[in-house]
Amino acid sequence: MRQLLVLDDPRRAQAFVDYLNDIGLKCELTLDDDHNVTLWLVNESRYQEALLEVKRFLAEPLHPRYQDAAWRQGDTHVHFSPDPSRSGLAGDLLRQTGLVNMLVLLACVAVYALSWLGLPLFRMLSFPADPTRLLGWEFWRAFTPALMHFSLLHLLFNLFWWWYLGGMIERRLGHGKLLSLLVLAAVISNFMQFVASGPRFGGLSGVVYALVAYVWLSGRLTPARGIGLPDGMAVFMVVWLVLGFADLLGIPMANMAHLGGLLVGLLQAWLDRNKAV
């Protein structure tokens, strides 16, 4: 089976599946732990034909043809099949987080714990005071400041958003998309923060801002991809950014890193807007 669409309305999903079954495109539904409904096409050879129907459904989801199909089926209950992506406890864990999501989370925890124990990781992982060193064997230091956090609250805040947003992206769009966003956002936001304040900074905040921007704008431009954020949450993050630039939060903020990540996420979502679901 092949994933066709993700919706957050089970009854509307069932009506669409009834319509697809009516025209010979057999589909099944599964429900994940976030209460999102995934439509799976049974006959993968007809994917392009089914995709045209998805685009028509997204353009006019309340068209009578879908409700008519549901009435012809004679059953208004939503029927879920076993989720084909489940494969035991390990598979369920990966389905909720994803490999890239989990590895970065563990790396951040490990770096924080080892630094707390006294290991001099800042010297190894921080952005170099002389950026030309990045052209040699210390090239990884363009990325690794994103793994460093200087307080437990800072770590927990960033890791929650990384887990939530990164997991959403990885489950829906794959390992490669999350990895590319991670590397691009980390490197660009680190460079911008270095130019603004020098090498003494760290944290995953720039990447988090990239994920917020990417998920929010993707949800607005391409809802069929199955990711999105409420406008209020996106507004909160922007207000937090503005307060940081205005120096009204009373704590040191990597404002340029936040801005860099935000721009990366918006640009990437715009570039991805026409990609197939």
Backbone hydrogen bonds, N-H to C=O, Kabsch-Sander energy under -0.5 kcal/mol:
donor,donor_aa,acceptor,acceptor_aa,energy
2,R,41,L,-2.0
4,L,39,L,-3.3
5,L,39,L,-1.1
6,V,224,A,-0.5
7,L,37,V,-2.9
13,A,9,D,-2.3
14,Q,10,P,-2.5
15,A,11,R,-2.2
16,F,12,R,-2.1
17,V,13,A,-2.4
18,D,14,Q,-2.7
19,Y,15,A,-1.9
20,L,16,F,-2.6
21,N,17,V,-2.9
22,D,18,D,-1.9
23,I,19,Y,-1.5
24,G,21,N,-1.3
25,L,20,L,-3.1
26,K,24,G,-0.9
28,E,40,W,-2.1
29,L,79,H,-0.5
30,T,38,T,-1.9
32,D,36,N,-2.2
35,H,32,D,-1.9
37,V,7,L,-3.6
38,T,30,T,-2.7
38,T,36,N,-0.5
39,L,5,L,-3.1
40,W,28,E,-2.9
41,L,2,R,-3.1
42,V,26,K,-2.5
42,V,40,W,-0.5
43,N,26,K,-0.6
44,E,42,V,-1.1
46,R,43,N,-1.8
47,Y,44,E,-1.6
50,A,46,R,-2.3
51,L,47,Y,-2.6
52,L,48,Q,-1.5
53,E,49,E,-1.2
54,V,50,A,-2.0
55,K,51,L,-2.2
56,R,52,L,-1.9
57,F,53,E,-2.5
58,L,54,V,-2.7
59,A,55,K,-1.4
60,E,56,R,-1.5
63,H,60,E,-1.7
66,Y,63,H,-1.6
67,Q,63,H,-0.8
68,D,64,P,-2.8
69,A,65,R,-1.5
70,A,66,Y,-1.8
71,W,67,Q,-2.2
72,R,68,D,-2.1
73,Q,69,A,-1.5
74,G,70,A,-0.9
74,G,71,W,-0.6
75,D,70,A,-0.8
80,F,78,V,-0.6
81,S,29,L,-4.1
86,R,83,D,-1.6
87,S,88,G,-0.7
91,G,87,S,-1.0
92,D,88,G,-2.4
93,L,89,L,-2.3
94,L,90,A,-2.3
95,R,91,G,-2.1
96,Q,92,D,-1.5
97,T,93,L,-1.7
102,M,98,G,-2.4
103,L,99,L,-2.5
104,V,100,V,-2.2
105,L,101,N,-1.9
106,L,102,M,-2.6
107,A,103,L,-2.2
108,C,104,V,-2.4
109,V,105,L,-2.0
110,A,106,L,-2.7
111,V,107,A,-2.5
112,Y,108,C,-2.2
113,A,109,V,-2.6
114,L,110,A,-2.7
115,S,111,V,-2.1
116,W,112,Y,-2.3
117,L,113,A,-1.5
118,G,115,S,-1.4
119,L,114,L,-2.2
121,L,119,L,-2.3
124,M,120,P,-0.6
124,M,121,L,-0.5
125,L,121,L,-2.7
126,S,122,F,-2.3
127,F,199,P,-0.5
133,R,130,D,-2.1
134,L,131,P,-2.0
135,L,132,T,-1.5
136,G,133,R,-1.3
138,E,133,R,-0.9
139,F,136,G,-0.9
141,R,138,E,-1.9
142,A,139,F,-1.8
143,F,140,W,-2.0
144,T,140,W,-2.3
146,A,143,F,-2.0
147,L,144,T,-2.0
148,M,145,P,-1.3
155,L,151,S,-2.2
156,L,152,L,-2.8
157,F,153,L,-2.5
158,N,154,H,-2.0
159,L,155,L,-2.6
160,F,156,L,-2.1
161,W,157,F,-1.7
162,W,158,N,-2.6
163,W,159,L,-2.8
164,Y,160,F,-2.6
165,L,161,W,-2.7
166,G,161,W,-0.6
166,G,162,W,-1.8
167,G,162,W,-0.6
167,G,163,W,-1.4
168,M,164,Y,-1.4
169,I,165,L,-2.3
170,E,166,G,-2.7
171,R,167,G,-2.5
172,R,168,M,-1.9
173,L,169,I,-3.3
174,G,169,I,-0.6
174,G,170,E,-1.3
178,L,174,G,-1.4
179,L,175,H,-2.6
180,S,176,G,-2.5
181,L,177,K,-2.2
182,L,178,L,-2.6
183,V,179,L,-2.5
184,L,180,S,-2.3
185,A,181,L,-2.5
186,A,182,L,-2.4
187,V,183,V,-2.5
188,I,184,L,-2.3
189,S,185,A,-2.3
190,N,186,A,-2.2
191,F,187,V,-2.2
192,M,188,I,-2.3
193,Q,189,S,-2.3
194,F,190,N,-2.3
195,V,191,F,-2.3
196,A,192,M,-1.6
197,S,193,Q,-2.7
198,G,194,F,-2.4
201,F,199,P,-1.7
203,G,145,P,-2.6
208,V,204,L,-2.5
209,Y,205,S,-2.6
210,A,206,G,-1.7
211,L,207,V,-2.3
212,V,208,V,-2.7
213,A,209,Y,-2.4
214,Y,210,A,-2.6
215,V,211,L,-2.9
216,W,212,V,-2.4
217,L,213,A,-2.4
218,S,214,Y,-2.4
219,G,215,V,-2.0
220,R,216,W,-1.3
221,L,217,L,-2.7
222,T,218,S,-3.2
225,R,222,T,-2.0
226,G,223,P,-1.9
233,M,230,P,-0.7
234,A,230,P,-1.5
235,V,231,D,-2.6
236,F,232,G,-2.1
237,M,233,M,-1.8
238,V,234,A,-1.9
239,V,235,V,-2.8
240,W,236,F,-2.4
241,L,237,M,-1.9
242,V,238,V,-2.5
243,L,239,V,-2.7
244,G,240,W,-1.9
245,F,241,L,-2.2
246,A,242,V,-2.0
247,D,244,G,-1.2
248,L,243,L,-2.4
255,N,253,M,-1.8
258,H,254,A,-2.1
259,L,255,N,-2.5
260,G,256,M,-2.7
261,G,257,A,-2.5
262,L,258,H,-2.5
263,L,259,L,-2.3
264,V,260,G,-2.2
265,G,261,G,-2.5
266,L,262,L,-2.2
267,L,263,L,-2.5
268,Q,264,V,-2.6
269,A,265,G,-2.2
270,W,266,L,-2.0
271,L,267,L,-2.4
272,D,268,Q,-1.9
273,R,270,W,-1.1
275,K,272,D,-1.7
